[in-house]
Amino acid sequence: MRALLAFTGSRGDAQPGILLARELLARGHSVTLALSPNLVDFATAHGIAAVGFGRDSAELLRTQHDDHRFRSPNPRRRVRAVLDLQRRGVVEAVRDLLVLAPGHDVLVTGMAGEEAAEKAARRVGLPLAAVHFFPIHPNRSVPVIPTAWGARIPGALNRRIWSGLRWARDAALEQPLSEFGIVEHRLPDRVSIQAYDVGLFPGLADELPDRHPVTGFAVDTDGFLSAPTDPALAAWLGAGSAPIYVGFGSMAVDDPPALVAMLRAVCARRGRRLLLAAGWAGIEPVLSPEMAVVEQLDHASVFPRCLAAVHHGGAGTTAAALRAGVPQVICAIQCDQPYWGRALARLGLAGTVRAADLTETELTTLLDRVADPNVASRAAAYASRFAGTGVARAVDEVESLVPLSFPTPVSIHAGRPR
């Protein structure tokens, strides 16, 4: 099988694509991995060849951060800002995919850029596997407005609002996609792979239609994408009490120095050390008795040694913290992040707040909440049943789209279900 994998977006969007590419290669398939241009080096540094397509995702994230409409009290201005951002880079992505797609048997994509990938798949006549890291199919079970009052919206209305958002997104992309004309023929086949734990959204499993298989989180189970833990950091972790981890992934935040000062003050008052993954903050690495600042680290090995994980709520970081059994404080910035915060808070696994509303008092309150032994117990219980077979099961679904004429080699993930 010759698979084209196209994953645009931030590093959190690219990582599952890289893991899927690795699994496909291990099974003897041919793979072309296409990522946002700024993430090509990340993949190749880990031994997975990649090519760039579409626009630089870091540039798009900066655009969102700098666009004041995203923080406007006027909901119409916020909606227009979101739709404007979604149009950026679509034309370039489709053009690049139309060059790459011929000669492949299947196209696999993520949530970001799914419409561009579908347009290319339709034109070339390829089956499509869309990997969803969060439930976006219209439903009654996931509150469409991720707030306390949003959970009180009647189920039928909630589903209609989800459908309306999908219509608005399709309408926003109609103009840029029209450049490629109308494609009459249907896709040869399509699946929408649900690469998350559907159990975190009670009732959702019964609503998902056919061709929406649930595979579980597509996580890095063997540290393939992680840099080895620095010996100095390992020594720091072992030299004192469990620290509080803070990291915001690829997200830009307002006034990083002020945020770091606030984090230090909160941890100092609690008598806790601070472990800061500060790629977003632009501050130099440092190790002191009270604080460790690193650019990045291996979540899988470090999270189990932390008292709590304070982060932005990206699907990958959320899954890593769930797998480690560490209580979480999710400070959501955009996209699916507030939904993860609300979902885990409802289940007693996390506290949550919008990053824009994060204050010293609010963070202290949330850390007090997740310090409750009951939260730690629930987090540990969840970790004990965390399934690490998401990547292998997602590749099973991709393989099902293309009849194979030869035996599939054994997965690199031992013990995966067949």
C-alpha positions as CSV (number, residue, x, y, z in Angstrom):
1,M,0.0,0.0,0.0
2,R,1.2,3.5,-0.9
3,A,-0.1,6.0,1.7
4,L,0.0,9.8,1.6
5,L,-0.2,11.2,5.1
6,A,-1.0,15.0,5.2
7,F,-1.0,16.6,8.7
8,T,-1.0,20.3,8.9
9,G,-1.2,22.4,12.1
10,S,1.0,22.6,15.2
11,R,3.4,20.1,16.5
12,G,0.5,18.5,18.4
13,D,-1.2,17.8,15.1
14,A,2.0,16.6,13.4
15,Q,3.0,14.0,16.1
16,P,0.2,11.6,15.5
17,G,0.9,11.7,11.7
18,I,4.5,10.9,12.4
19,L,3.5,8.0,14.6
20,L,1.1,6.7,12.0
21,A,3.8,6.9,9.3
22,R,6.2,5.0,11.5
23,E,3.7,2.2,12.1
24,L,2.8,2.0,8.4
25,L,6.5,1.8,7.4
26,A,7.0,-1.0,10.0
27,R,4.2,-3.0,8.4
28,G,6.0,-2.8,5.0
29,H,4.0,0.0,3.4
30,S,5.3,2.9,1.3
31,V,4.6,6.3,3.0
32,T,4.8,9.9,1.9
33,L,4.5,12.1,5.0
34,A,3.5,15.7,4.3
35,L,3.6,18.3,7.2
36,S,3.5,22.0,7.7
37,P,6.9,23.3,6.3
38,N,8.1,24.3,9.8
39,L,7.7,20.8,11.2
40,V,9.5,18.8,8.4
41,D,12.8,19.0,10.3
42,F,11.1,17.7,13.5
43,A,10.0,14.5,11.6
44,T,13.3,14.0,9.8
45,A,15.2,14.4,13.0
46,H,13.4,11.3,14.3
47,G,14.2,9.3,11.2
48,I,10.9,9.8,9.3
49,A,11.3,11.5,6.0
50,A,8.8,14.3,5.4
51,V,8.0,17.0,2.8
52,G,6.3,20.3,3.4
53,F,2.9,21.3,2.2
54,G,0.6,24.3,2.8
55,R,1.7,27.2,5.0
56,D,3.9,27.5,8.0
57,S,1.7,26.7,11.0
58,A,3.8,28.7,13.4
59,E,3.0,31.8,11.3
60,L,-0.8,31.0,11.5
61,L,-0.6,30.6,15.3
62,R,1.1,34.0,15.6
63,T,-1.5,35.5,13.4
64,Q,-4.2,34.2,15.7
65,H,-2.5,35.5,18.8
66,D,-2.0,38.9,17.3
67,D,-5.5,39.3,15.9
68,H,-7.4,41.2,18.6
69,R,-10.8,40.0,17.2
70,F,-10.2,36.6,18.8
71,R,-10.5,38.4,22.2
72,S,-13.4,40.7,21.2
73,P,-16.5,40.8,23.5
74,N,-18.5,40.8,20.2
75,P,-19.2,37.1,19.3
76,R,-19.7,38.0,15.6
77,R,-16.2,39.5,15.5
78,R,-14.8,36.4,17.1
79,V,-16.6,34.1,14.6
80,R,-15.4,36.2,11.7
81,A,-11.8,36.0,13.0
82,V,-12.0,32.2,13.2
83,L,-13.4,31.8,9.7
84,D,-10.8,34.2,8.3
85,L,-8.1,32.1,9.9
86,Q,-9.5,28.8,8.6
87,R,-9.3,30.1,5.0
88,R,-5.6,30.9,5.3
89,G,-3.4,28.3,3.6
90,V,-6.2,26.2,2.2
91,V,-5.4,27.0,-1.5
92,E,-1.7,26.3,-1.0
93,A,-2.5,23.0,0.8
94,V,-4.8,21.7,-2.0
95,R,-2.3,22.7,-4.7
96,D,0.5,20.8,-2.9
97,L,-1.6,17.7,-2.3
98,L,-2.7,17.5,-5.9
99,V,1.0,17.3,-6.8
100,L,1.7,14.7,-4.2
101,A,-1.4,12.5,-4.4
102,P,-1.0,10.7,-7.7
103,G,0.5,7.3,-7.4
104,H,-0.8,6.7,-3.9
105,D,-3.5,4.3,-2.7
106,V,-5.0,6.2,0.2
107,L,-4.9,9.7,1.7
108,V,-4.7,10.1,5.5
109,T,-5.2,13.5,7.2
110,G,-5.9,15.1,10.5
111,M,-8.6,17.5,11.7
112,A,-6.8,20.6,10.6
113,G,-6.8,20.8,6.8
114,E,-9.4,17.9,6.5
115,E,-11.4,19.9,3.8
116,A,-8.3,20.5,1.7
117,A,-7.3,16.8,1.9
118,E,-10.9,15.8,0.9
119,K,-10.8,18.1,-2.1
120,A,-7.5,16.5,-3.2
121,A,-8.8,13.0,-2.6
122,R,-11.9,13.6,-4.6
123,R,-10.0,15.0,-7.6
124,V,-7.5,12.1,-7.6
125,G,-10.0,9.4,-6.7
126,L,-8.4,8.2,-3.4
127,P,-10.1,6.8,-0.3
128,L,-9.7,9.1,2.7
129,A,-9.1,8.5,6.3
130,A,-9.6,11.6,8.5
131,V,-8.1,11.2,12.0
132,H,-10.1,13.2,14.5
133,F,-8.4,14.0,17.8
134,F,-11.6,15.4,19.3
135,P,-15.3,14.7,18.7
136,I,-16.6,17.2,16.1
137,H,-19.4,15.1,14.5
138,P,-22.7,16.8,15.4
139,N,-23.9,15.2,18.7
140,R,-25.9,15.7,21.8
141,S,-23.3,14.5,24.3
142,V,-20.4,17.1,24.0
143,P,-21.6,20.5,25.1
144,V,-21.0,22.7,22.0
145,I,-20.3,25.7,24.3
146,P,-17.6,24.6,26.7
147,T,-18.9,26.4,29.8
148,A,-20.9,25.4,32.8
149,W,-24.1,26.8,31.3
150,G,-23.3,25.2,28.0
151,A,-23.8,21.9,29.6
152,R,-27.5,22.8,30.2
153,I,-28.3,23.2,26.5
154,P,-30.9,20.6,25.5
155,G,-29.4,17.7,23.6
156,A,-31.3,18.2,20.3
157,L,-30.4,21.9,20.2
158,N,-26.8,21.1,21.0
159,R,-26.6,18.8,18.0
160,R,-28.2,21.5,15.8
161,I,-25.6,24.0,16.9
162,W,-22.8,21.6,16.1
163,S,-24.3,21.1,12.6
164,G,-24.5,24.9,12.2
165,L,-20.9,25.3,13.0
166,R,-20.0,22.6,10.5
167,W,-22.1,24.5,7.9
168,A,-20.4,27.8,8.7
169,R,-17.0,26.2,8.3
170,D,-18.0,24.7,5.0
171,A,-19.4,28.0,3.8
172,A,-16.2,29.8,4.8
173,L,-14.0,27.4,2.8
174,E,-16.3,27.4,-0.2
175,Q,-14.7,30.4,-1.9
176,P,-11.0,29.3,-1.6
177,L,-11.9,25.7,-2.5
178,S,-13.9,26.8,-5.6
179,E,-10.6,27.5,-7.4
180,F,-10.3,23.8,-7.9
181,G,-13.8,23.4,-9.5
182,I,-16.6,21.1,-8.7
183,V,-15.7,17.4,-8.4
184,E,-18.7,15.3,-9.1
185,H,-17.5,11.8,-8.2
186,R,-17.6,10.6,-4.6
187,L,-14.7,9.3,-2.6
188,P,-14.0,5.6,-3.2
189,D,-14.3,5.1,0.6
190,R,-13.9,7.1,3.7
191,V,-13.5,6.7,7.5
192,S,-13.4,9.2,10.3
193,I,-11.1,7.7,12.8
194,Q,-11.9,8.8,16.4
195,A,-8.4,8.9,17.9
196,Y,-9.4,9.7,21.5
197,D,-11.1,8.0,24.4
198,V,-14.8,8.2,23.7
199,G,-15.5,7.3,27.3
200,L,-14.5,10.8,28.4
201,F,-17.7,12.0,26.7
202,P,-20.6,10.0,28.3
203,G,-23.2,9.1,25.8
204,L,-21.2,9.9,22.7
205,A,-20.4,6.2,21.8
206,D,-24.1,5.6,21.1
207,E,-24.3,8.6,18.7
208,L,-21.3,8.0,16.4
209,P,-22.5,6.8,13.0
210,D,-21.0,4.0,11.0
211,R,-17.5,4.6,9.5
212,H,-16.5,6.5,12.7
213,P,-14.4,3.8,14.4
214,V,-13.0,4.6,17.8
215,T,-9.3,3.7,18.2
216,G,-8.2,5.6,21.3
217,F,-5.5,8.2,21.7
218,A,-2.7,8.1,19.2
219,V,0.1,8.5,21.7
220,D,3.8,7.9,21.6
221,T,4.1,4.8,23.9
222,D,7.8,4.2,23.6
223,G,9.3,7.7,23.7
224,F,10.1,7.7,19.9
225,L,9.4,11.4,19.5
226,S,10.9,12.5,22.8
227,A,14.4,13.7,23.4
228,P,16.2,11.7,26.2
229,T,15.7,13.3,29.6
230,D,18.7,15.5,30.3
231,P,20.8,14.0,33.1
232,A,20.9,17.3,34.9
233,L,17.1,17.5,34.8
234,A,16.8,13.9,35.9
235,A,19.1,14.7,38.9
236,W,17.0,17.8,39.7
237,L,13.8,15.7,39.7
238,G,15.4,13.2,42.1
239,A,16.8,15.9,44.4
240,G,13.5,17.2,45.9
241,S,9.8,16.9,46.2
242,A,7.5,16.3,43.2
243,P,7.3,19.6,41.2
244,I,4.4,21.3,39.5
245,Y,4.7,21.1,35.7
246,V,3.7,24.0,33.5
247,G,3.8,24.0,29.7
248,F,1.7,25.5,26.9
249,G,3.0,23.6,23.9
250,S,3.1,25.6,20.7
251,M,0.7,28.2,22.0
252,A,1.6,31.9,22.3
253,V,0.7,33.6,25.6
254,D,0.4,37.2,26.6
255,D,3.3,38.7,28.6
256,P,5.4,35.5,29.3
257,P,7.7,37.2,31.9
258,A,4.6,38.2,34.0
259,L,3.2,34.7,33.7
260,V,6.4,33.1,34.8
261,A,6.7,35.4,37.8
262,M,3.1,34.5,38.8
263,L,3.8,30.8,38.5
264,R,6.9,31.1,40.6
265,A,5.0,33.0,43.3
266,V,2.2,30.4,43.4
267,C,4.6,27.5,43.7
268,A,6.8,29.2,46.3
269,R,3.7,29.8,48.5
270,R,2.8,26.2,48.2
271,G,6.3,25.1,49.0
272,R,6.6,23.4,45.6
273,R,9.2,23.4,42.9
274,L,8.3,24.6,39.4
275,L,9.2,22.6,36.3
276,L,8.6,24.9,33.3
277,A,8.6,23.6,29.7
278,A,9.2,27.1,28.3
279,G,9.5,26.9,24.5
280,W,6.5,29.3,24.4
281,A,8.1,31.7,26.9
282,G,11.4,32.4,25.2
283,I,13.4,32.3,28.4
284,E,16.7,30.6,28.9
285,P,17.0,27.1,30.4
286,V,17.9,27.2,34.1
287,L,18.2,24.8,37.0
288,S,17.9,26.1,40.5
289,P,16.7,24.6,43.8
290,E,13.2,26.1,43.3
291,M,12.8,26.0,39.5
292,A,13.8,24.1,36.4
293,V,13.3,25.7,33.0
294,V,13.7,23.5,29.9
295,E,12.7,24.0,26.3
296,Q,11.0,20.6,26.0
297,L,10.9,17.3,27.8
298,D,9.5,13.7,27.6
299,H,6.0,13.8,29.0
300,A,5.9,10.1,29.4
301,S,8.9,9.9,31.8
302,V,8.5,13.2,33.6
303,F,4.7,13.5,34.2
304,P,4.5,10.5,36.6
305,R,7.1,12.4,38.8
306,C,5.0,15.6,39.0
307,L,2.4,16.6,41.6
308,A,0.2,18.2,38.9
309,A,0.4,19.2,35.2
310,V,-0.7,22.8,34.3
311,H,-1.0,23.1,30.5
312,H,-3.0,24.4,27.6
313,G,-5.2,21.3,27.0
314,G,-3.9,20.2,23.7
315,A,-5.1,16.6,22.9
316,G,-1.6,15.2,23.0
317,T,-0.6,16.8,26.3
318,T,-4.0,15.9,27.8
319,A,-3.6,12.3,26.7
320,A,0.0,12.1,28.1
321,A,-1.2,13.4,31.5
322,L,-4.1,11.0,31.6
323,R,-1.7,8.1,30.7
324,A,0.7,9.2,33.5
325,G,-2.1,9.5,36.1
326,V,-1.3,13.1,37.1
327,P,-4.0,15.6,38.1
328,Q,-4.3,18.4,35.6
329,V,-5.1,22.1,35.5
330,I,-6.1,23.0,31.9
331,C,-5.7,26.6,30.9
332,A,-7.3,26.6,27.5
333,I,-6.4,29.0,24.8
334,Q,-8.2,27.9,21.6
335,C,-9.8,25.2,19.5
336,D,-10.5,21.9,21.3
337,Q,-8.6,22.9,24.4
338,P,-11.6,24.3,26.4
339,Y,-13.6,21.1,25.6
340,W,-10.9,18.9,27.1
341,G,-10.8,21.1,30.2
342,R,-14.6,20.9,30.7
343,A,-14.7,17.1,29.9
344,L,-12.0,16.3,32.4
345,A,-13.4,18.7,35.0
346,R,-16.8,17.0,34.8
347,L,-15.1,13.7,35.5
348,G,-13.1,15.0,38.4
349,L,-9.8,14.5,36.7
350,A,-8.8,18.2,36.3
351,G,-9.6,21.8,37.0
352,T,-10.0,24.3,34.2
353,V,-9.9,28.0,33.3
354,R,-9.4,30.0,30.2
355,A,-5.7,31.1,30.0
356,A,-6.9,34.7,29.5
357,D,-8.6,34.5,32.9
358,L,-5.7,32.9,34.7
359,T,-4.7,34.8,37.9
360,E,-2.7,34.0,40.9
361,T,-5.8,33.4,42.9
362,E,-7.5,31.3,40.3
363,L,-4.4,29.1,39.8
364,T,-4.1,28.6,43.6
365,T,-7.8,27.6,43.8
366,L,-7.4,25.1,41.0
367,L,-4.2,23.6,42.4
368,D,-6.0,23.2,45.7
369,R,-8.8,21.4,43.9
370,V,-6.7,18.9,42.1
371,A,-4.6,18.3,45.3
372,D,-7.7,16.6,46.7
373,P,-6.7,12.9,47.2
374,N,-9.9,11.9,45.4
375,V,-8.7,13.6,42.3
376,A,-5.3,11.8,42.5
377,S,-7.1,8.5,43.0
378,R,-9.4,9.0,40.0
379,A,-6.4,10.0,37.8
380,A,-4.4,7.0,38.9
381,A,-7.4,4.7,38.2
382,Y,-7.8,6.1,34.7
383,A,-4.1,5.6,34.0
384,S,-4.3,2.0,35.1
385,R,-6.7,1.3,32.2
386,F,-5.2,3.6,29.6
387,A,-5.0,1.8,26.3
388,G,-1.8,2.4,24.4
389,T,-2.9,0.8,21.1
390,G,-4.4,3.8,19.4
391,V,-1.7,4.2,16.7
392,A,-1.9,0.5,15.7
393,R,-5.7,0.4,15.7
394,A,-5.8,3.6,13.6
395,V,-3.4,2.0,11.1
396,D,-5.7,-1.1,11.0
397,E,-8.5,1.2,9.9
398,V,-6.3,2.8,7.2
399,E,-5.4,-0.7,5.9
400,S,-9.0,-1.6,5.7
401,L,-9.5,1.0,3.0
402,V,-7.1,-0.6,0.6
403,P,-7.3,-4.4,-0.1
404,L,-3.9,-5.9,0.5
405,S,-2.4,-8.6,-1.7
406,F,0.3,-9.6,0.7
407,P,0.6,-10.5,4.4
408,T,0.9,-7.5,6.8
409,P,4.1,-7.6,8.9
410,V,3.7,-7.6,12.6
411,S,3.1,-4.2,14.3
412,I,5.8,-2.5,16.2
413,H,3.3,-2.3,19.0
414,A,3.4,-5.6,20.8
415,G,0.1,-7.0,21.9
416,R,-2.1,-4.9,19.7
417,P,-5.5,-6.5,19.0
418,R,-6.0,-8.1,15.6
